[in-house]
Amino acid sequence: MHVLILGGTGEARRLAELLDGAPGVRLTSSLAGRVAGPRALPGGTRVGGFGGAAGLTAWLREHTVGAVVDATHPFAGTISFHAARAAADARVPLLALRRPGWVPVPGDRWYETDSLEEAARVLPALGRRVFLTTGRMGLAAFADLDALWFLVRSVDAPDPPQPVRTEVLLDRGPFTLDGERELLRRHRIDVVVTKDSGGAATAPKLTAAREAGLPVVVVRRPPAPEGVPVVPDPESAARWVRERLSP
């Protein structure tokens, strides 16, 4: 059975590792191509878009795909809706692999918003030295905040436009709690901005912010397609794939 993993996340990589070499499974991982120099993955790999839901439908049929796992980032919403439509049209089983979102605990000072633009509007009232961890795309929402200083962390260099007073830190998780504590201290950060990406790889910044008593602006996840079964971890997704293998 040909299995397509819509990937780009650590969970997608782990799923590919779990399925690599499994009897009866031919594996293809699809990457959007937004990260330069992605690490090699088990099985086959394709990079780039499909051309919308219709293009993905055609690809599923042409390559005789028997199952699709949407293991994309929680904020990569468009591809998830395209996958739901394409899987339905091609009559291919679809599973969503989604890491659980973060939940505030006592001591957290969270300000939840529905968009980066809303996050930018509330930010000036919360601090002046910002640790911005929303990725390299979307900095335009903060570009007019000239009175604030930003430390922007991303895997690749961010796209313009971006705030005038910006320092870029190129780094890839997972991050340690000690490292996040030192980063906040060294850069004199007084407010953190993040998306609710979930997972453990980047969660230490939330603990470090809580310990320091810092406010954290958290952008909520966008809506997901309805009717698609969801599992929280790669092991569950691997079991789902194996259950669909022909006897």
VEXGU-391110 format. One record per residue (C-alpha): x, y, z; residue number from 1. Coordinates in nm, 3 decimals, m for minus. Layout:
residues N
> X, Y, Z, NUM .
...
end
This chain:
residues 247
> 0.000, 0.000, 0.000, 1 .
> 0.131, 0.342, m0.099, 2 .
> 0.112, 0.576, 0.202, 3 .
> 0.143, 0.952, 0.159, 4 .
> 0.257, 1.151, 0.464, 5 .
> 0.194, 1.524, 0.439, 6 .
> 0.485, 1.626, 0.656, 7 .
> 0.731, 1.891, 0.762, 8 .
> 0.699, 1.823, 1.136, 9 .
> 0.888, 1.612, 1.386, 10 .
> 0.582, 1.390, 1.418, 11 .
> 0.581, 1.328, 1.044, 12 .
> 0.949, 1.230, 1.056, 13 .
> 0.885, 0.992, 1.345, 14 .
> 0.593, 0.834, 1.160, 15 .
> 0.811, 0.782, 0.852, 16 .
> 1.071, 0.613, 1.071, 17 .
> 0.807, 0.384, 1.223, 18 .
> 0.673, 0.281, 0.881, 19 .
> 1.008, 0.258, 0.700, 20 .
> 1.064, m0.099, 0.590, 21 .
> 0.725, m0.219, 0.716, 22 .
> 0.603, m0.515, 0.506, 23 .
> 0.350, m0.409, 0.248, 24 .
> 0.412, m0.034, 0.283, 25 .
> 0.553, 0.201, 0.020, 26 .
> 0.615, 0.540, 0.171, 27 .
> 0.623, 0.896, 0.033, 28 .
> 0.671, 1.204, 0.252, 29 .
> 0.561, 1.537, 0.104, 30 .
> 0.726, 1.863, 0.212, 31 .
> 0.603, 2.212, 0.128, 32 .
> 0.957, 2.332, 0.055, 33 .
> 0.950, 2.629, 0.292, 34 .
> 1.260, 2.517, 0.485, 35 .
> 1.592, 2.524, 0.301, 36 .
> 1.798, 2.207, 0.323, 37 .
> 1.548, 1.974, 0.496, 38 .
> 1.693, 1.665, 0.659, 39 .
> 1.666, 1.338, 0.466, 40 .
> 1.360, 1.124, 0.540, 41 .
> 1.302, 0.749, 0.522, 42 .
> 1.125, 0.631, 0.208, 43 .
> 1.050, 0.853, m0.089, 44 .
> 1.028, 1.233, m0.067, 45 .
> 0.859, 1.496, m0.280, 46 .
> 0.894, 1.872, m0.233, 47 .
> 0.647, 2.143, m0.337, 48 .
> 0.276, 2.201, m0.364, 49 .
> 0.022, 1.985, m0.546, 50 .
> m0.179, 2.263, m0.709, 51 .
> m0.470, 2.276, m0.469, 52 .
> m0.722, 2.007, m0.383, 53 .
> m0.773, 1.911, m0.749, 54 .
> m0.401, 1.866, m0.801, 55 .
> m0.371, 1.652, m0.490, 56 .
> m0.668, 1.441, m0.599, 57 .
> m0.498, 1.375, m0.933, 58 .
> m0.169, 1.289, m0.758, 59 .
> m0.340, 1.040, m0.526, 60 .
> m0.499, 0.865, m0.822, 61 .
> m0.193, 0.874, m1.045, 62 .
> 0.033, 0.728, m0.775, 63 .
> m0.224, 0.477, m0.647, 64 .
> m0.215, 0.606, m0.290, 65 .
> m0.396, 0.380, m0.043, 66 .
> m0.383, 0.601, 0.267, 67 .
> m0.295, 0.961, 0.357, 68 .
> m0.169, 1.093, 0.691, 69 .
> m0.189, 1.470, 0.733, 70 .
> 0.099, 1.534, 0.973, 71 .
> 0.150, 1.898, 0.877, 72 .
> 0.203, 2.183, 1.121, 73 .
> m0.112, 2.283, 1.314, 74 .
> m0.095, 2.626, 1.147, 75 .
> m0.060, 2.490, 0.792, 76 .
> m0.437, 2.504, 0.760, 77 .
> m0.480, 2.528, 0.382, 78 .
> m0.317, 2.194, 0.301, 79 .
> m0.533, 2.020, 0.562, 80 .
> m0.853, 2.138, 0.391, 81 .
> m0.711, 2.043, 0.051, 82 .
> m0.622, 1.699, 0.187, 83 .
> m0.973, 1.646, 0.323, 84 .
> m1.131, 1.738, m0.010, 85 .
> m0.883, 1.537, m0.217, 86 .
> m0.907, 1.225, 0.000, 87 .
> m1.287, 1.236, m0.022, 88 .
> m1.281, 1.284, m0.401, 89 .
> m1.022, 1.009, m0.455, 90 .
> m1.189, 0.784, m0.195, 91 .
> m0.867, 0.741, 0.000, 92 .
> m0.867, 0.702, 0.382, 93 .
> m0.732, 1.011, 0.560, 94 .
> m0.598, 1.053, 0.912, 95 .
> m0.484, 1.374, 1.084, 96 .
> m0.182, 1.349, 1.314, 97 .
> m0.199, 1.651, 1.546, 98 .
> 0.016, 1.711, 1.852, 99 .
> m0.201, 1.832, 2.143, 100 .
> m0.210, 2.208, 2.197, 101 .
> m0.056, 2.376, 2.499, 102 .
> m0.270, 2.436, 2.807, 103 .
> m0.198, 2.720, 3.055, 104 .
> m0.105, 2.619, 3.409, 105 .
> m0.106, 2.821, 3.732, 106 .
> 0.144, 3.104, 3.706, 107 .
> 0.109, 3.153, 3.331, 108 .
> 0.021, 3.502, 3.206, 109 .
> m0.129, 3.419, 2.869, 110 .
> m0.302, 3.660, 2.631, 111 .
> m0.472, 3.447, 2.365, 112 .
> m0.546, 3.590, 2.020, 113 .
> m0.692, 3.456, 1.696, 114 .
> m0.429, 3.598, 1.458, 115 .
> m0.084, 3.751, 1.431, 116 .
> m0.246, 4.086, 1.357, 117 .
> m0.441, 4.071, 1.683, 118 .
> m0.122, 3.970, 1.865, 119 .
> 0.051, 4.280, 1.725, 120 .
> m0.231, 4.502, 1.852, 121 .
> m0.207, 4.383, 2.213, 122 .
> 0.173, 4.363, 2.221, 123 .
> 0.268, 4.731, 2.293, 124 .
> 0.075, 4.726, 2.621, 125 .
> 0.266, 4.421, 2.745, 126 .
> 0.635, 4.491, 2.686, 127 .
> 0.912, 4.654, 2.486, 128 .
> 1.160, 4.369, 2.424, 129 .
> 0.984, 4.089, 2.240, 130 .
> 1.085, 3.728, 2.187, 131 .
> 0.895, 3.645, 1.866, 132 .
> 0.874, 3.272, 1.793, 133 .
> 0.602, 3.255, 1.528, 134 .
> 0.832, 3.145, 1.244, 135 .
> 0.991, 3.329, 0.954, 136 .
> 0.662, 3.407, 0.780, 137 .
> 0.411, 3.658, 0.907, 138 .
> 0.650, 3.920, 1.043, 139 .
> 0.467, 4.181, 0.837, 140 .
> 0.200, 4.189, 1.109, 141 .
> 0.460, 4.342, 1.345, 142 .
> 0.646, 4.559, 1.093, 143 .
> 0.489, 4.888, 1.210, 144 .
> 0.581, 4.846, 1.577, 145 .
> 0.886, 5.072, 1.560, 146 .
> 0.892, 5.136, 1.936, 147 .
> 0.951, 4.768, 2.015, 148 .
> 1.266, 4.557, 1.984, 149 .
> 1.228, 4.201, 1.852, 150 .
> 1.433, 3.886, 1.885, 151 .
> 1.305, 3.665, 1.603, 152 .
> 1.390, 3.294, 1.615, 153 .
> 1.337, 3.076, 1.309, 154 .
> 1.499, 2.790, 1.119, 155 .
> 1.562, 3.004, 0.810, 156 .
> 1.602, 3.379, 0.763, 157 .
> 1.262, 3.556, 0.787, 158 .
> 1.087, 3.708, 0.490, 159 .
> 1.044, 4.087, 0.468, 160 .
> 0.882, 4.311, 0.569, 161 .
> 0.982, 4.288, 0.931, 162 .
> 1.018, 4.524, 1.228, 163 .
> 1.295, 4.782, 1.198, 164 .
> 1.449, 4.691, 1.533, 165 .
> 1.498, 4.318, 1.483, 166 .
> 1.769, 4.069, 1.572, 167 .
> 1.739, 3.731, 1.402, 168 .
> 1.841, 3.407, 1.573, 169 .
> 1.861, 3.110, 1.335, 170 .
> 1.807, 2.793, 1.534, 171 .
> 1.616, 2.467, 1.521, 172 .
> 1.450, 2.290, 1.817, 173 .
> 1.423, 2.101, 2.038, 174 .
> 1.524, 2.366, 2.294, 175 .
> 1.621, 2.313, 2.657, 176 .
> 1.479, 2.491, 2.959, 177 .
> 1.823, 2.614, 3.068, 178 .
> 1.884, 2.750, 2.719, 179 .
> 1.552, 2.935, 2.714, 180 .
> 1.612, 3.082, 3.059, 181 .
> 1.951, 3.214, 2.947, 182 .
> 1.808, 3.352, 2.622, 183 .
> 1.539, 3.550, 2.805, 184 .
> 1.793, 3.682, 3.056, 185 .
> 2.066, 3.770, 2.804, 186 .
> 1.831, 3.962, 2.574, 187 .
> 1.631, 4.121, 2.859, 188 .
> 1.305, 3.989, 2.712, 189 .
> 0.988, 4.118, 2.878, 190 .
> 0.720, 3.958, 2.657, 191 .
> 0.700, 3.640, 2.445, 192 .
> 0.487, 3.582, 2.134, 193 .
> 0.417, 3.230, 2.008, 194 .
> 0.171, 3.023, 1.812, 195 .
> 0.001, 2.733, 1.989, 196 .
> 0.213, 2.480, 1.804, 197 .
> 0.198, 2.229, 2.088, 198 .
> 0.449, 1.954, 2.150, 199 .
> 0.758, 1.934, 2.369, 200 .
> 1.026, 2.063, 2.131, 201 .
> 0.952, 2.433, 2.185, 202 .
> 0.753, 2.420, 2.511, 203 .
> 1.049, 2.513, 2.740, 204 .
> 1.009, 2.880, 2.644, 205 .
> 0.667, 2.876, 2.813, 206 .
> 0.814, 2.737, 3.134, 207 .
> 1.097, 2.990, 3.125, 208 .
> 0.848, 3.274, 3.072, 209 .
> 0.630, 3.151, 3.358, 210 .
> 0.930, 3.133, 3.592, 211 .
> 1.027, 3.488, 3.497, 212 .
> 0.670, 3.617, 3.535, 213 .
> 0.658, 3.729, 3.171, 214 .
> 0.339, 3.775, 2.968, 215 .
> 0.300, 3.540, 2.671, 216 .
> 0.086, 3.623, 2.368, 217 .
> m0.046, 3.291, 2.232, 218 .
> m0.202, 3.275, 1.885, 219 .
> m0.476, 3.011, 1.881, 220 .
> m0.480, 2.737, 1.617, 221 .
> m0.687, 2.791, 1.303, 222 .
> m0.994, 2.574, 1.237, 223 .
> m0.937, 2.219, 1.111, 224 .
> m1.150, 2.018, 0.867, 225 .
> m1.446, 1.844, 1.027, 226 .
> m1.503, 1.471, 1.003, 227 .
> m1.136, 1.372, 0.976, 228 .
> m1.021, 1.127, 1.247, 229 .
> m0.738, 1.265, 1.462, 230 .
> m0.464, 1.095, 1.664, 231 .
> m0.215, 1.271, 1.895, 232 .
> 0.108, 1.080, 1.827, 233 .
> 0.304, 0.898, 1.553, 234 .
> 0.263, 0.558, 1.718, 235 .
> m0.116, 0.582, 1.691, 236 .
> m0.087, 0.692, 1.328, 237 .
> 0.141, 0.398, 1.248, 238 .
> m0.116, 0.157, 1.397, 239 .
> m0.388, 0.318, 1.184, 240 .
> m0.182, 0.261, 0.870, 241 .
> m0.107, m0.102, 0.957, 242 .
> m0.476, m0.168, 1.020, 243 .
> m0.545, m0.068, 0.660, 244 .
> m0.299, m0.305, 0.499, 245 .
> m0.458, m0.575, 0.287, 246 .
> m0.451, m0.922, 0.446, 247 .
end
